[in-house]
Amino acid sequence: MSDQPPVTYAKVDRDLGWRLATLAIALFAVIVALMASGNSGNSTGKTTGTDSKTAVTSSAATEFDIELGDIFIKPATIDVPAGKTFTLRVTNTGNIAHDLMLTETQRTEMLNPGGSQTITVGPFDTSLEAVCSVPGHKEAGMTMAINVTGVVADSSQDTTNTSTDVTADDSAAIDPQAMPAAAWQGRDPVLPPAVSGKVHEVTFETTEIVMEVAPGVKQEMWTFNNQVPGPVLRGNVGDTFRITLVNKGTLGHSIDFHAGMVAWDDEMRTIQPGESLVYEFTAQFAGAFMYHCGTAPVLHHIGNGMYGVIIIDPPGLGAVAKEFVVMQSELYLGPDSKPGNLTKMLNNDWDAVVFNGYYNQYKFDPIEVEAGLRYRMWVLNDGPSENSAFHIVGTVFDTVYKEGAYLLKPDSGRGGSQVLDLQPAQGGFVEFTFAEDGLYPFVTHKFSNVGKGALGFFAVGDANVALLGGH
């Protein structure tokens, strides 16, 4: 037998009763506490009463110091109170003009370097983005998030974002079958001889103009002397070039000659509309050198047309029947008659690759030459981003000069070359002859770009140019 006393059911029932009573009291206390904290809250954020608005307390500031630089806005984010105005003290610490735009009507004026302005803006009930409105600066990173706090939100609504809308691409489009108007004329590719004298004084005017870049397609191009590419300069080692740059546009611009050796913060500085500077250098090296606008974002200024070539002849350059010059570049189309799209430029998403600034230019206006004569073609890859593999179909180069050095010259070895390969900003020349009359295409041998506009023709002798469908 067990030594333990027998269990009495009366005691068990009494203990269970006390436990149930204690649990009931605890549950009642929890319910009371929840009611005391407000009966409108729940775990899903939904309300249980007739008022479905939830107010959020705001501790946001109402005064801010904003710095505009090249190319940034500091701070990148600010918190502002809902329903109240706030003050922005905006200073441009950069080297080019900037502004700060919250909306079309709430913005600063365009601030020159060192300029400042204080504006009172708002009130806003939703968050927004402030940007610099200068073309390309927003895409280059000049944005500031304005987070509106203390917003009264309707928590009874399902705020799940199910939108599948995609921003439409409003870029202009090139029709590969389109033809230029009857009055259209291509850019003369003939390279004139260097002018006499040891000092070359030239004026370059910067402008922003609307021009045709493909049949029926117009863009706002940023130019030197209303040309894309800019004017061709030529001289010899030891020559001095004195370029007066005059800004006749609406944006800040500058110029950078790769053939010169000068301080970046002096001759290459950005000048504002109405200003001018003198860029002077003495050419110490031979080659085909790029020049371009160096104002931030540089990619946007080059991509919009601000580039060109200066040729410094190698000593002892041989005679030829004629010289030509072509510059390869890309087009990143924006909307019709607007500047090129910087986002496309940043993503290497070009719409066309062209010679001397126009789609299929020398297909519509082939270069006329004769069989049996010797020619020299200078080539510069102005990019800003794509490489070039310059090739003429139907002939072989017996002379190749690239980046200041001969890679090939005629000799007893009878060596020949098929391509002049150039990365962005590289240049050189090739020499060749044509054996017989006919049509000879020239391309970049990166063939994905030939169908995007990098196609031209030499019409040799009695060539049937009607086959090209051009003028």
Buried (B, 14 or more C-beta within 10 A) or exposed (E): EEEEEEEEEEEEEEEEEEEEEEEEEEEEEEEEEEEEEEEBBEEEEBBEEEEBEBEEEBEBEEEBEBBBBBBBBEEEEBBBBBBBEBBBEBBBBBBBBBBBBBEEEBBBEBBBBEBBBEBEBBEBEEBBEBBBBBBBBBBBBBBBBBEBBBBEEEBEEEEEEEEEEEEEEEBBEBEEEEBBEEEBEBBEBEBEEBEEEEEBEBEBBBBBBEBBBBBBBBBBBBBBBBBBBBBBBBBBBEBBBEBBBBBBBBBBBBBBBBBBEBEEEEBBBBBBBEEBBEBBBBBEBBBBBBBBBBBBBBBBBBBBBBBBBBBBBBEEBEEBEBBBBBBBBBBBBBEBEBBBBBBBBBEEEBBBBBBBBBBBBBBBBBBEBBBEEBBBBBBBBBBBBBBBBBBBEBBEBBBBBBBBEEBBEEEEEEBBBBBBBBEBBBBBBBBBBBEEBBBBBBBBBBEEBBEBBBBBBBBBEEBEBEEBEBB
